[in-house]
Amino acid sequence: MLADIELGQFDPTLERYKPARHLAVVNTPASVITLADVWSQYLAFKTPTVSPSTLASTFGNVTRKLKTRFFWDFGVSSISSYK
C-alpha cells in the first residue's frame, strides 16, 4: 500500500488491498502420538545416560505401571515436537 502511495497508484476504495477470496485455508491434520510413543522415545533418549540396572528397575517399573493405565494407547495431537 505504501508503494502504491509513493507511485501515485493508491486505491482509495481499498478494493485492491483486500485478500483474495478464491484462496482457501487448508488445515492439515496433526499427527497423533500416544503415550506409548512418547515413552518409547524418552527411553531411547535416556538409555545411553543411565545404568542398565536403572533402566531395568526404575524405567521397567514405570513402563509396567503405564501399561496398566487406560491412556497407554490414547492418542493426542497437541504435543509439540522438539528435535
mmCIF file of the N, C-alpha and C atoms, coordinates in Angstrom:
data_MODEL
# 
_entry.id   MODEL 
# 
loop_
_atom_site.group_PDB 
_atom_site.id 
_atom_site.type_symbol 
_atom_site.label_atom_id 
_atom_site.label_alt_id 
_atom_site.label_comp_id 
_atom_site.label_asym_id 
_atom_site.label_entity_id 
_atom_site.label_seq_id 
_atom_site.pdbx_PDB_ins_code 
_atom_site.Cartn_x 
_atom_site.Cartn_y 
_atom_site.Cartn_z 
_atom_site.occupancy 
_atom_site.B_iso_or_equiv 
_atom_site.pdbx_formal_charge 
_atom_site.auth_seq_id 
_atom_site.auth_comp_id 
_atom_site.auth_asym_id 
_atom_site.auth_atom_id 
_atom_site.pdbx_PDB_model_num 
ATOM 1   N N  . MET A 1 1  ? 0.819   -1.160  0.000  1.00 0.00 ? 1  MET A N  1 
ATOM 2   C CA . MET A 1 1  ? 0.000   0.000   0.000  1.00 0.00 ? 1  MET A CA 1 
ATOM 3   C C  . MET A 1 1  ? 0.882   1.250   0.000  1.00 0.00 ? 1  MET A C  1 
ATOM 4   N N  . LEU A 1 2  ? 1.956   1.221   0.798  1.00 0.00 ? 2  LEU A N  1 
ATOM 5   C CA . LEU A 1 2  ? 2.861   2.370   0.833  1.00 0.00 ? 2  LEU A CA 1 
ATOM 6   C C  . LEU A 1 2  ? 3.523   2.598   -0.522 1.00 0.00 ? 2  LEU A C  1 
ATOM 7   N N  . ALA A 1 3  ? 3.876   1.530   -1.187 1.00 0.00 ? 3  ALA A N  1 
ATOM 8   C CA . ALA A 1 3  ? 4.497   1.659   -2.505 1.00 0.00 ? 3  ALA A CA 1 
ATOM 9   C C  . ALA A 1 3  ? 3.513   2.284   -3.495 1.00 0.00 ? 3  ALA A C  1 
ATOM 10  N N  . ASP A 1 4  ? 2.238   1.897   -3.402 1.00 0.00 ? 4  ASP A N  1 
ATOM 11  C CA . ASP A 1 4  ? 1.227   2.483   -4.287 1.00 0.00 ? 4  ASP A CA 1 
ATOM 12  C C  . ASP A 1 4  ? 1.046   3.975   -4.013 1.00 0.00 ? 4  ASP A C  1 
ATOM 13  N N  . ILE A 1 5  ? 1.117   4.363   -2.748 1.00 0.00 ? 5  ILE A N  1 
ATOM 14  C CA . ILE A 1 5  ? 1.011   5.781   -2.411 1.00 0.00 ? 5  ILE A CA 1 
ATOM 15  C C  . ILE A 1 5  ? 2.178   6.550   -3.021 1.00 0.00 ? 5  ILE A C  1 
ATOM 16  N N  . GLU A 1 6  ? 3.385   6.003   -2.867 1.00 0.00 ? 6  GLU A N  1 
ATOM 17  C CA . GLU A 1 6  ? 4.577   6.668   -3.403 1.00 0.00 ? 6  GLU A CA 1 
ATOM 18  C C  . GLU A 1 6  ? 4.543   6.748   -4.928 1.00 0.00 ? 6  GLU A C  1 
ATOM 19  N N  . LEU A 1 7  ? 3.960   5.739   -5.568 1.00 0.00 ? 7  LEU A N  1 
ATOM 20  C CA . LEU A 1 7  ? 3.888   5.725   -7.033 1.00 0.00 ? 7  LEU A CA 1 
ATOM 21  C C  . LEU A 1 7  ? 2.652   6.446   -7.566 1.00 0.00 ? 7  LEU A C  1 
ATOM 22  N N  . GLY A 1 8  ? 1.818   6.950   -6.671 1.00 0.00 ? 8  GLY A N  1 
ATOM 23  C CA . GLY A 1 8  ? 0.602   7.638   -7.102 1.00 0.00 ? 8  GLY A CA 1 
ATOM 24  C C  . GLY A 1 8  ? -0.472  6.706   -7.613 1.00 0.00 ? 8  GLY A C  1 
ATOM 25  N N  . GLN A 1 9  ? -0.436  5.435   -7.170 1.00 0.00 ? 9  GLN A N  1 
ATOM 26  C CA . GLN A 1 9  ? -1.405  4.447   -7.638 1.00 0.00 ? 9  GLN A CA 1 
ATOM 27  C C  . GLN A 1 9  ? -2.299  3.935   -6.507 1.00 0.00 ? 9  GLN A C  1 
ATOM 28  N N  . PHE A 1 10 ? -2.431  4.713   -5.438 1.00 0.00 ? 10 PHE A N  1 
ATOM 29  C CA . PHE A 1 10 ? -3.234  4.298   -4.293 1.00 0.00 ? 10 PHE A CA 1 
ATOM 30  C C  . PHE A 1 10 ? -4.703  4.139   -4.676 1.00 0.00 ? 10 PHE A C  1 
ATOM 31  N N  . ASP A 1 11 ? -5.317  3.050   -4.219 1.00 0.00 ? 11 ASP A N  1 
ATOM 32  C CA . ASP A 1 11 ? -6.731  2.772   -4.478 1.00 0.00 ? 11 ASP A CA 1 
ATOM 33  C C  . ASP A 1 11 ? -7.533  3.194   -3.246 1.00 0.00 ? 11 ASP A C  1 
ATOM 34  N N  . PRO A 1 12 ? -8.208  4.354   -3.296 1.00 0.00 ? 12 PRO A N  1 
ATOM 35  C CA . PRO A 1 12 ? -8.929  4.836   -2.118 1.00 0.00 ? 12 PRO A CA 1 
ATOM 36  C C  . PRO A 1 12 ? -10.109 3.953   -1.710 1.00 0.00 ? 12 PRO A C  1 
ATOM 37  N N  . THR A 1 13 ? -10.565 3.094   -2.595 1.00 0.00 ? 13 THR A N  1 
ATOM 38  C CA . THR A 1 13 ? -11.660 2.179   -2.224 1.00 0.00 ? 13 THR A CA 1 
ATOM 39  C C  . THR A 1 13 ? -11.133 0.996   -1.406 1.00 0.00 ? 13 THR A C  1 
ATOM 40  N N  . LEU A 1 14 ? -9.815  0.817   -1.403 1.00 0.00 ? 14 LEU A N  1 
ATOM 41  C CA . LEU A 1 14 ? -9.112  -0.278  -0.712 1.00 0.00 ? 14 LEU A CA 1 
ATOM 42  C C  . LEU A 1 14 ? -9.430  -1.654  -1.280 1.00 0.00 ? 14 LEU A C  1 
ATOM 43  N N  . GLU A 1 15 ? -10.150 -1.700  -2.370 1.00 0.00 ? 15 GLU A N  1 
ATOM 44  C CA . GLU A 1 15 ? -10.522 -2.964  -3.011 1.00 0.00 ? 15 GLU A CA 1 
ATOM 45  C C  . GLU A 1 15 ? -9.280  -3.736  -3.437 1.00 0.00 ? 15 GLU A C  1 
ATOM 46  N N  . ARG A 1 16 ? -8.297  -3.031  -3.890 1.00 0.00 ? 16 ARG A N  1 
ATOM 47  C CA . ARG A 1 16 ? -7.064  -3.650  -4.370 1.00 0.00 ? 16 ARG A CA 1 
ATOM 48  C C  . ARG A 1 16 ? -6.293  -4.365  -3.260 1.00 0.00 ? 16 ARG A C  1 
ATOM 49  N N  . TYR A 1 17 ? -6.502  -3.970  -2.018 1.00 0.00 ? 17 TYR A N  1 
ATOM 50  C CA . TYR A 1 17 ? -5.713  -4.481  -0.900 1.00 0.00 ? 17 TYR A CA 1 
ATOM 51  C C  . TYR A 1 17 ? -6.433  -5.550  -0.078 1.00 0.00 ? 17 TYR A C  1 
ATOM 52  N N  . LYS A 1 18 ? -7.630  -5.899  -0.464 1.00 0.00 ? 18 LYS A N  1 
ATOM 53  C CA . LYS A 1 18 ? -8.368  -6.946  0.243  1.00 0.00 ? 18 LYS A CA 1 
ATOM 54  C C  . LYS A 1 18 ? -7.784  -8.303  -0.127 1.00 0.00 ? 18 LYS A C  1 
ATOM 55  N N  . PRO A 1 19 ? -7.821  -9.239  0.814  1.00 0.00 ? 19 PRO A N  1 
ATOM 56  C CA . PRO A 1 19 ? -7.296  -10.573 0.499  1.00 0.00 ? 19 PRO A CA 1 
ATOM 57  C C  . PRO A 1 19 ? -8.138  -11.247 -0.579 1.00 0.00 ? 19 PRO A C  1 
ATOM 58  N N  . ALA A 1 20 ? -7.471  -12.071 -1.354 1.00 0.00 ? 20 ALA A N  1 
ATOM 59  C CA . ALA A 1 20 ? -8.169  -12.801 -2.425 1.00 0.00 ? 20 ALA A CA 1 
ATOM 60  C C  . ALA A 1 20 ? -9.172  -13.768 -1.807 1.00 0.00 ? 20 ALA A C  1 
ATOM 61  N N  . ARG A 1 21 ? -10.372 -13.784 -2.319 1.00 0.00 ? 21 ARG A N  1 
ATOM 62  C CA . ARG A 1 21 ? -11.426 -14.640 -1.773 1.00 0.00 ? 21 ARG A CA 1 
ATOM 63  C C  . ARG A 1 21 ? -11.401 -16.051 -2.358 1.00 0.00 ? 21 ARG A C  1 
ATOM 64  N N  . HIS A 1 22 ? -10.669 -16.251 -3.418 1.00 0.00 ? 22 HIS A N  1 
ATOM 65  C CA . HIS A 1 22 ? -10.666 -17.567 -4.047 1.00 0.00 ? 22 HIS A CA 1 
ATOM 66  C C  . HIS A 1 22 ? -9.637  -18.504 -3.397 1.00 0.00 ? 22 HIS A C  1 
ATOM 67  N N  . LEU A 1 23 ? -8.830  -17.980 -2.488 1.00 0.00 ? 23 LEU A N  1 
ATOM 68  C CA . LEU A 1 23 ? -7.857  -18.823 -1.808 1.00 0.00 ? 23 LEU A CA 1 
ATOM 69  C C  . LEU A 1 23 ? -8.513  -19.482 -0.604 1.00 0.00 ? 23 LEU A C  1 
ATOM 70  N N  . ALA A 1 24 ? -8.227  -20.735 -0.410 1.00 0.00 ? 24 ALA A N  1 
ATOM 71  C CA . ALA A 1 24 ? -8.801  -21.470 0.704  1.00 0.00 ? 24 ALA A CA 1 
ATOM 72  C C  . ALA A 1 24 ? -7.718  -21.791 1.725  1.00 0.00 ? 24 ALA A C  1 
ATOM 73  N N  . VAL A 1 25 ? -8.088  -21.799 2.974  1.00 0.00 ? 25 VAL A N  1 
ATOM 74  C CA . VAL A 1 25 ? -7.174  -22.201 4.036  1.00 0.00 ? 25 VAL A CA 1 
ATOM 75  C C  . VAL A 1 25 ? -7.276  -23.709 4.172  1.00 0.00 ? 25 VAL A C  1 
ATOM 76  N N  . VAL A 1 26 ? -6.141  -24.365 4.118  1.00 0.00 ? 26 VAL A N  1 
ATOM 77  C CA . VAL A 1 26 ? -6.118  -25.820 4.219  1.00 0.00 ? 26 VAL A CA 1 
ATOM 78  C C  . VAL A 1 26 ? -5.503  -26.186 5.553  1.00 0.00 ? 26 VAL A C  1 
ATOM 79  N N  . ASN A 1 27 ? -6.260  -26.879 6.353  1.00 0.00 ? 27 ASN A N  1 
ATOM 80  C CA . ASN A 1 27 ? -5.756  -27.357 7.633  1.00 0.00 ? 27 ASN A CA 1 
ATOM 81  C C  . ASN A 1 27 ? -5.360  -28.816 7.478  1.00 0.00 ? 27 ASN A C  1 
ATOM 82  N N  . THR A 1 28 ? -4.097  -29.101 7.707  1.00 0.00 ? 28 THR A N  1 
ATOM 83  C CA . THR A 1 28 ? -3.652  -30.491 7.640  1.00 0.00 ? 28 THR A CA 1 
ATOM 84  C C  . THR A 1 28 ? -3.825  -31.105 9.020  1.00 0.00 ? 28 THR A C  1 
ATOM 85  N N  . PRO A 1 29 ? -4.290  -32.319 9.091  1.00 0.00 ? 29 PRO A N  1 
ATOM 86  C CA . PRO A 1 29 ? -4.476  -32.940 10.396 1.00 0.00 ? 29 PRO A CA 1 
ATOM 87  C C  . PRO A 1 29 ? -3.133  -33.165 11.079 1.00 0.00 ? 29 PRO A C  1 
ATOM 88  N N  . ALA A 1 30 ? -3.097  -32.887 12.351 1.00 0.00 ? 30 ALA A N  1 
ATOM 89  C CA . ALA A 1 30 ? -1.869  -33.113 13.120 1.00 0.00 ? 30 ALA A CA 1 
ATOM 90  C C  . ALA A 1 30 ? -1.667  -34.604 13.312 1.00 0.00 ? 30 ALA A C  1 
ATOM 91  N N  . SER A 1 31 ? -0.433  -35.009 13.397 1.00 0.00 ? 31 SER A N  1 
ATOM 92  C CA . SER A 1 31 ? -0.178  -36.422 13.626 1.00 0.00 ? 31 SER A CA 1 
ATOM 93  C C  . SER A 1 31 ? -0.534  -36.761 15.073 1.00 0.00 ? 31 SER A C  1 
ATOM 94  N N  . VAL A 1 32 ? -1.023  -37.936 15.266 1.00 0.00 ? 32 VAL A N  1 
ATOM 95  C CA . VAL A 1 32 ? -1.447  -38.382 16.592 1.00 0.00 ? 32 VAL A CA 1 
ATOM 96  C C  . VAL A 1 32 ? -0.308  -39.149 17.222 1.00 0.00 ? 32 VAL A C  1 
ATOM 97  N N  . ILE A 1 33 ? -0.030  -38.837 18.478 1.00 0.00 ? 33 ILE A N  1 
ATOM 98  C CA . ILE A 1 33 ? 1.026   -39.531 19.202 1.00 0.00 ? 33 ILE A CA 1 
ATOM 99  C C  . ILE A 1 33 ? 0.423   -40.093 20.484 1.00 0.00 ? 33 ILE A C  1 
ATOM 100 N N  . THR A 1 34 ? 0.817   -41.302 20.818 1.00 0.00 ? 34 THR A N  1 
ATOM 101 C CA . THR A 1 34 ? 0.291   -41.952 22.015 1.00 0.00 ? 34 THR A CA 1 
ATOM 102 C C  . THR A 1 34 ? 1.315   -41.868 23.142 1.00 0.00 ? 34 THR A C  1 
ATOM 103 N N  . LEU A 1 35 ? 0.874   -42.170 24.340 1.00 0.00 ? 35 LEU A N  1 
ATOM 104 C CA . LEU A 1 35 ? 1.784   -42.222 25.485 1.00 0.00 ? 35 LEU A CA 1 
ATOM 105 C C  . LEU A 1 35 ? 2.864   -43.274 25.243 1.00 0.00 ? 35 LEU A C  1 
ATOM 106 N N  . ALA A 1 36 ? 2.483   -44.363 24.614 1.00 0.00 ? 36 ALA A N  1 
ATOM 107 C CA . ALA A 1 36 ? 3.455   -45.410 24.299 1.00 0.00 ? 36 ALA A CA 1 
ATOM 108 C C  . ALA A 1 36 ? 4.554   -44.864 23.385 1.00 0.00 ? 36 ALA A C  1 
ATOM 109 N N  . ASP A 1 37 ? 4.180   -44.032 22.408 1.00 0.00 ? 37 ASP A N  1 
ATOM 110 C CA . ASP A 1 37 ? 5.170   -43.434 21.511 1.00 0.00 ? 37 ASP A CA 1 
ATOM 111 C C  . ASP A 1 37 ? 6.110   -42.497 22.270 1.00 0.00 ? 37 ASP A C  1 
ATOM 112 N N  . VAL A 1 38 ? 5.530   -41.648 23.100 1.00 0.00 ? 38 VAL A N  1 
ATOM 113 C CA . VAL A 1 38 ? 6.331   -40.689 23.871 1.00 0.00 ? 38 VAL A CA 1 
ATOM 114 C C  . VAL A 1 38 ? 7.277   -41.420 24.805 1.00 0.00 ? 38 VAL A C  1 
ATOM 115 N N  . TRP A 1 39 ? 6.770   -42.425 25.499 1.00 0.00 ? 39 TRP A N  1 
ATOM 116 C CA . TRP A 1 39 ? 7.597   -43.172 26.446 1.00 0.00 ? 39 TRP A CA 1 
ATOM 117 C C  . TRP A 1 39 ? 8.725   -43.909 25.715 1.00 0.00 ? 39 TRP A C  1 
ATOM 118 N N  . SER A 1 40 ? 8.438   -44.477 24.567 1.00 0.00 ? 40 SER A N  1 
ATOM 119 C CA . SER A 1 40 ? 9.475   -45.165 23.792 1.00 0.00 ? 40 SER A CA 1 
ATOM 120 C C  . SER A 1 40 ? 10.567  -44.199 23.350 1.00 0.00 ? 40 SER A C  1 
ATOM 121 N N  . GLN A 1 41 ? 10.161  -43.013 22.918 1.00 0.00 ? 41 GLN A N  1 
ATOM 122 C CA . GLN A 1 41 ? 11.141  -42.001 22.516 1.00 0.00 ? 41 GLN A CA 1 
ATOM 123 C C  . GLN A 1 41 ? 11.970  -41.538 23.711 1.00 0.00 ? 41 GLN A C  1 
ATOM 124 N N  . TYR A 1 42 ? 11.323  -41.384 24.866 1.00 0.00 ? 42 TYR A N  1 
ATOM 125 C CA . TYR A 1 42 ? 12.034  -40.973 26.076 1.00 0.00 ? 42 TYR A CA 1 
ATOM 126 C C  . TYR A 1 42 ? 13.040  -42.039 26.500 1.00 0.00 ? 42 TYR A C  1 
ATOM 127 N N  . LEU A 1 43 ? 12.625  -43.298 26.459 1.00 0.00 ? 43 LEU A N  1 
ATOM 128 C CA . LEU A 1 43 ? 13.550  -44.384 26.815 1.00 0.00 ? 43 LEU A CA 1 
ATOM 129 C C  . LEU A 1 43 ? 14.743  -44.424 25.868 1.00 0.00 ? 43 LEU A C  1 
ATOM 130 N N  . ALA A 1 44 ? 14.511  -44.230 24.599 1.00 0.00 ? 44 ALA A N  1 
ATOM 131 C CA . ALA A 1 44 ? 15.609  -44.214 23.628 1.00 0.00 ? 44 ALA A CA 1 
ATOM 132 C C  . ALA A 1 44 ? 16.555  -43.059 23.910 1.00 0.00 ? 44 ALA A C  1 
ATOM 133 N N  . PHE A 1 45 ? 16.010  -41.929 24.341 1.00 0.00 ? 45 PHE A N  1 
ATOM 134 C CA . PHE A 1 45 ? 16.816  -40.760 24.672 1.00 0.00 ? 45 PHE A CA 1 
ATOM 135 C C  . PHE A 1 45 ? 17.641  -40.992 25.947 1.00 0.00 ? 45 PHE A C  1 
ATOM 136 N N  . LYS A 1 46 ? 17.031  -41.613 26.975 1.00 0.00 ? 46 LYS A N  1 
ATOM 137 C CA . LYS A 1 46 ? 17.684  -41.795 28.267 1.00 0.00 ? 46 LYS A CA 1 
ATOM 138 C C  . LYS A 1 46 ? 18.619  -42.996 28.332 1.00 0.00 ? 46 LYS A C  1 
ATOM 139 N N  . THR A 1 47 ? 18.400  -43.997 27.502 1.00 0.00 ? 47 THR A N  1 
ATOM 140 C CA . THR A 1 47 ? 19.165  -45.243 27.587 1.00 0.00 ? 47 THR A CA 1 
ATOM 141 C C  . THR A 1 47 ? 20.679  -45.040 27.605 1.00 0.00 ? 47 THR A C  1 
ATOM 142 N N  . PRO A 1 48 ? 21.253  -44.189 26.754 1.00 0.00 ? 48 PRO A N  1 
ATOM 143 C CA . PRO A 1 48 ? 22.714  -44.031 26.802 1.00 0.00 ? 48 PRO A CA 1 
ATOM 144 C C  . PRO A 1 48 ? 23.237  -43.368 28.081 1.00 0.00 ? 48 PRO A C  1 
ATOM 145 N N  . THR A 1 49 ? 22.374  -42.712 28.859 1.00 0.00 ? 49 THR A N  1 
ATOM 146 C CA . THR A 1 49 ? 22.856  -41.946 30.009 1.00 0.00 ? 49 THR A CA 1 
ATOM 147 C C  . THR A 1 49 ? 22.554  -42.576 31.362 1.00 0.00 ? 49 THR A C  1 
ATOM 148 N N  . VAL A 1 50 ? 21.826  -43.685 31.388 1.00 0.00 ? 50 VAL A N  1 
ATOM 149 C CA . VAL A 1 50 ? 21.513  -44.338 32.665 1.00 0.00 ? 50 VAL A CA 1 
ATOM 150 C C  . VAL A 1 50 ? 22.117  -45.727 32.702 1.00 0.00 ? 50 VAL A C  1 
ATOM 151 N N  . SER A 1 51 ? 22.321  -46.201 33.912 1.00 0.00 ? 51 SER A N  1 
ATOM 152 C CA . SER A 1 51 ? 22.906  -47.540 34.063 1.00 0.00 ? 51 SER A CA 1 
ATOM 153 C C  . SER A 1 51 ? 21.884  -48.595 33.656 1.00 0.00 ? 51 SER A C  1 
ATOM 154 N N  . PRO A 1 52 ? 22.383  -49.761 33.255 1.00 0.00 ? 52 PRO A N  1 
ATOM 155 C CA . PRO A 1 52 ? 21.469  -50.843 32.884 1.00 0.00 ? 52 PRO A CA 1 
ATOM 156 C C  . PRO A 1 52 ? 20.523  -51.230 34.031 1.00 0.00 ? 52 PRO A C  1 
ATOM 157 N N  . SER A 1 53 ? 21.016  -51.165 35.282 1.00 0.00 ? 53 SER A N  1 
ATOM 158 C CA . SER A 1 53 ? 20.145  -51.528 36.408 1.00 0.00 ? 53 SER A CA 1 
ATOM 159 C C  . SER A 1 53 ? 19.023  -50.503 36.593 1.00 0.00 ? 53 SER A C  1 
ATOM 160 N N  . THR A 1 54 ? 19.327  -49.213 36.395 1.00 0.00 ? 54 THR A N  1 
ATOM 161 C CA . THR A 1 54 ? 18.288  -48.177 36.483 1.00 0.00 ? 54 THR A CA 1 
ATOM 162 C C  . THR A 1 54 ? 17.278  -48.363 35.369 1.00 0.00 ? 54 THR A C  1 
ATOM 163 N N  . LEU A 1 55 ? 17.778  -48.675 34.201 1.00 0.00 ? 55 LEU A N  1 
ATOM 164 C CA . LEU A 1 55 ? 16.889  -48.895 33.059 1.00 0.00 ? 55 LEU A CA 1 
ATOM 165 C C  . LEU A 1 55 ? 15.944  -50.056 33.334 1.00 0.00 ? 55 LEU A C  1 
ATOM 166 N N  . ALA A 1 56 ? 16.498  -51.135 33.887 1.00 0.00 ? 56 ALA A N  1 
ATOM 167 C CA . ALA A 1 56 ? 15.675  -52.317 34.147 1.00 0.00 ? 56 ALA A CA 1 
ATOM 168 C C  . ALA A 1 56 ? 14.718  -52.104 35.317 1.00 0.00 ? 56 ALA A C  1 
ATOM 169 N N  . SER A 1 57 ? 15.206  -51.523 36.398 1.00 0.00 ? 57 SER A N  1 
ATOM 170 C CA . SER A 1 57 ? 14.355  -51.412 37.589 1.00 0.00 ? 57 SER A CA 1 
ATOM 171 C C  . SER A 1 57 ? 13.428  -50.205 37.523 1.00 0.00 ? 57 SER A C  1 
ATOM 172 N N  . THR A 1 58 ? 13.981  -49.027 37.533 1.00 0.00 ? 58 THR A N  1 
ATOM 173 C CA . THR A 1 58 ? 13.146  -47.818 37.589 1.00 0.00 ? 58 THR A CA 1 
ATOM 174 C C  . THR A 1 58 ? 12.293  -47.655 36.352 1.00 0.00 ? 58 THR A C  1 
ATOM 175 N N  . PHE A 1 59 ? 12.931  -47.662 35.196 1.00 0.00 ? 59 PHE A N  1 
ATOM 176 C CA . PHE A 1 59 ? 12.179  -47.448 33.961 1.00 0.00 ? 59 PHE A CA 1 
ATOM 177 C C  . PHE A 1 59 ? 11.297  -48.642 33.631 1.00 0.00 ? 59 PHE A C  1 
ATOM 178 N N  . GLY A 1 60 ? 11.740  -49.831 34.026 1.00 0.00 ? 60 GLY A N  1 
ATOM 179 C CA . GLY A 1 60 ? 10.909  -51.017 33.822 1.00 0.00 ? 60 GLY A CA 1 
ATOM 180 C C  . GLY A 1 60 ? 9.636   -50.950 34.646 1.00 0.00 ? 60 GLY A C  1 
ATOM 181 N N  . ASN A 1 61 ? 9.775   -50.506 35.915 1.00 0.00 ? 61 ASN A N  1 
ATOM 182 C CA . ASN A 1 61 ? 8.591   -50.374 36.777 1.00 0.00 ? 61 ASN A CA 1 
ATOM 183 C C  . ASN A 1 61 ? 7.624   -49.322 36.227 1.00 0.00 ? 61 ASN A C  1 
ATOM 184 N N  . VAL A 1 62 ? 8.159   -48.202 35.794 1.00 0.00 ? 62 VAL A N  1 
ATOM 185 C CA . VAL A 1 62 ? 7.299   -47.149 35.244 1.00 0.00 ? 62 VAL A CA 1 
ATOM 186 C C  . VAL A 1 62 ? 6.594   -47.656 33.992 1.00 0.00 ? 62 VAL A C  1 
ATOM 187 N N  . THR A 1 63 ? 7.312   -48.368 33.146 1.00 0.00 ? 63 THR A N  1 
ATOM 188 C CA . THR A 1 63 ? 6.722   -48.907 31.916 1.00 0.00 ? 63 THR A CA 1 
ATOM 189 C C  . THR A 1 63 ? 5.561   -49.839 32.254 1.00 0.00 ? 63 THR A C  1 
ATOM 190 N N  . ARG A 1 64 ? 5.777   -50.736 33.209 1.00 0.00 ? 64 ARG A N  1 
ATOM 191 C CA . ARG A 1 64 ? 4.711   -51.665 33.606 1.00 0.00 ? 64 ARG A CA 1 
ATOM 192 C C  . ARG A 1 64 ? 3.498   -50.920 34.151 1.00 0.00 ? 64 ARG A C  1 
ATOM 193 N N  . LYS A 1 65 ? 3.722   -49.903 34.981 1.00 0.00 ? 65 LYS A N  1 
ATOM 194 C CA . LYS A 1 65 ? 2.599   -49.144 35.548 1.00 0.00 ? 65 LYS A CA 1 
ATOM 195 C C  . LYS A 1 65 ? 1.855   -48.361 34.473 1.00 0.00 ? 65 LYS A C  1 
ATOM 196 N N  . LEU A 1 66 ? 2.609   -47.778 33.545 1.00 0.00 ? 66 LEU A N  1 
ATOM 197 C CA . LEU A 1 66 ? 1.964   -47.028 32.467 1.00 0.00 ? 66 LEU A CA 1 
ATOM 198 C C  . LEU A 1 66 ? 1.102   -47.937 31.595 1.00 0.00 ? 66 LEU A C  1 
ATOM 199 N N  . LYS A 1 67 ? 1.580   -49.144 31.357 1.00 0.00 ? 67 LYS A N  1 
ATOM 200 C CA . LYS A 1 67 ? 0.832   -50.075 30.501 1.00 0.00 ? 67 LYS A CA 1 
ATOM 201 C C  . LYS A 1 67 ? -0.472  -50.529 31.148 1.00 0.00 ? 67 LYS A C  1 
ATOM 202 N N  . THR A 1 68 ? -0.578  -50.435 32.480 1.00 0.00 ? 68 THR A N  1 
ATOM 203 C CA . THR A 1 68 ? -1.811  -50.853 33.141 1.00 0.00 ? 68 THR A CA 1 
ATOM 204 C C  . THR A 1 68 ? -2.852  -49.745 33.136 1.00 0.00 ? 68 THR A C  1 
ATOM 205 N N  . ARG A 1 69 ? -2.475  -48.550 32.745 1.00 0.00 ? 69 ARG A N  1 
ATOM 206 C CA . ARG A 1 69 ? -3.410  -47.421 32.737 1.00 0.00 ? 69 ARG A CA 1 
ATOM 207 C C  . ARG A 1 69 ? -4.163  -47.379 31.414 1.00 0.00 ? 69 ARG A C  1 
ATOM 208 N N  . PHE A 1 70 ? -5.368  -46.857 31.447 1.00 0.00 ? 70 PHE A N  1 
ATOM 209 C CA . PHE A 1 70 ? -6.219  -46.833 30.257 1.00 0.00 ? 70 PHE A CA 1 
ATOM 210 C C  . PHE A 1 70 ? -5.690  -45.924 29.166 1.00 0.00 ? 70 PHE A C  1 
ATOM 211 N N  . PHE A 1 71 ? -4.840  -44.955 29.483 1.00 0.00 ? 71 PHE A N  1 
ATOM 212 C CA . PHE A 1 71 ? -4.406  -43.973 28.492 1.00 0.00 ? 71 PHE A CA 1 
ATOM 213 C C  . PHE A 1 71 ? -3.138  -44.371 27.759 1.00 0.00 ? 71 PHE A C  1 
ATOM 214 N N  . TRP A 1 72 ? -2.660  -45.594 27.906 1.00 0.00 ? 72 TRP A N  1 
ATOM 215 C CA . TRP A 1 72 ? -1.432  -46.033 27.245 1.00 0.00 ? 72 TRP A CA 1 
ATOM 216 C C  . TRP A 1 72 ? -1.511  -45.868 25.728 1.00 0.00 ? 72 TRP A C  1 
ATOM 217 N N  . ASP A 1 73 ? -2.639  -46.220 25.139 1.00 0.00 ? 73 ASP A N  1 
ATOM 218 C CA . ASP A 1 73 ? -2.809  -46.114 23.693 1.00 0.00 ? 73 ASP A CA 1 
ATOM 219 C C  . ASP A 1 73 ? -3.683  -44.929 23.283 1.00 0.00 ? 73 ASP A C  1 
ATOM 220 N N  . PHE A 1 74 ? -3.975  -44.054 24.229 1.00 0.00 ? 74 PHE A N  1 
ATOM 221 C CA . PHE A 1 74 ? -4.796  -42.879 23.940 1.00 0.00 ? 74 PHE A CA 1 
ATOM 222 C C  . PHE A 1 74 ? -3.947  -41.868 23.189 1.00 0.00 ? 74 PHE A C  1 
ATOM 223 N N  . GLY A 1 75 ? -4.393  -41.455 22.019 1.00 0.00 ? 75 GLY A N  1 
ATOM 224 C CA . GLY A 1 75 ? -3.610  -40.540 21.200 1.00 0.00 ? 75 GLY A CA 1 
ATOM 225 C C  . GLY A 1 75 ? -3.993  -39.088 21.407 1.00 0.00 ? 75 GLY A C  1 
ATOM 226 N N  . VAL A 1 76 ? -2.995  -38.208 21.303 1.00 0.00 ? 76 VAL A N  1 
ATOM 227 C CA . VAL A 1 76 ? -3.230  -36.756 21.345 1.00 0.00 ? 76 VAL A CA 1 
ATOM 228 C C  . VAL A 1 76 ? -2.506  -36.136 20.157 1.00 0.00 ? 76 VAL A C  1 
ATOM 229 N N  . SER A 1 77 ? -2.965  -34.962 19.765 1.00 0.00 ? 77 SER A N  1 
ATOM 230 C CA . SER A 1 77 ? -2.332  -34.308 18.621 1.00 0.00 ? 77 SER A CA 1 
ATOM 231 C C  . SER A 1 77 ? -1.816  -32.926 18.954 1.00 0.00 ? 77 SER A C  1 
ATOM 232 N N  . SER A 1 78 ? -1.726  -32.568 20.230 1.00 0.00 ? 78 SER A N  1 
ATOM 233 C CA . SER A 1 78 ? -1.312  -31.216 20.571 1.00 0.00 ? 78 SER A CA 1 
ATOM 234 C C  . SER A 1 78 ? 0.058   -31.134 21.224 1.00 0.00 ? 78 SER A C  1 
ATOM 235 N N  . ILE A 1 79 ? 0.852   -32.168 21.100 1.00 0.00 ? 79 ILE A N  1 
ATOM 236 C CA . ILE A 1 79 ? 2.187   -32.144 21.672 1.00 0.00 ? 79 ILE A CA 1 
ATOM 237 C C  . ILE A 1 79 ? 3.164   -31.632 20.623 1.00 0.00 ? 79 ILE A C  1 
ATOM 238 N N  . SER A 1 80 ? 3.952   -30.667 21.011 1.00 0.00 ? 80 SER A N  1 
ATOM 239 C CA . SER A 1 80 ? 4.971   -30.141 20.089 1.00 0.00 ? 80 SER A CA 1 
ATOM 240 C C  . SER A 1 80 ? 6.135   -31.110 20.034 1.00 0.00 ? 80 SER A C  1 
ATOM 241 N N  . SER A 1 81 ? 6.799   -31.120 18.926 1.00 0.00 ? 81 SER A N  1 
ATOM 242 C CA . SER A 1 81 ? 7.950   -31.995 18.741 1.00 0.00 ? 81 SER A CA 1 
ATOM 243 C C  . SER A 1 81 ? 9.223   -31.188 18.869 1.00 0.00 ? 81 SER A C  1 
ATOM 244 N N  . TYR A 1 82 ? 10.087  -31.565 19.774 1.00 0.00 ? 82 TYR A N  1 
ATOM 245 C CA . TYR A 1 82 ? 11.378  -30.901 19.950 1.00 0.00 ? 82 TYR A CA 1 
ATOM 246 C C  . TYR A 1 82 ? 12.468  -31.801 19.421 1.00 0.00 ? 82 TYR A C  1 
ATOM 247 N N  . LYS A 1 83 ? 13.122  -31.347 18.394 1.00 0.00 ? 83 LYS A N  1 
ATOM 248 C CA . LYS A 1 83 ? 14.209  -32.144 17.804 1.00 0.00 ? 83 LYS A CA 1 
ATOM 249 C C  . LYS A 1 83 ? 15.415  -31.276 17.585 1.00 0.00 ? 83 LYS A C  1 
# 
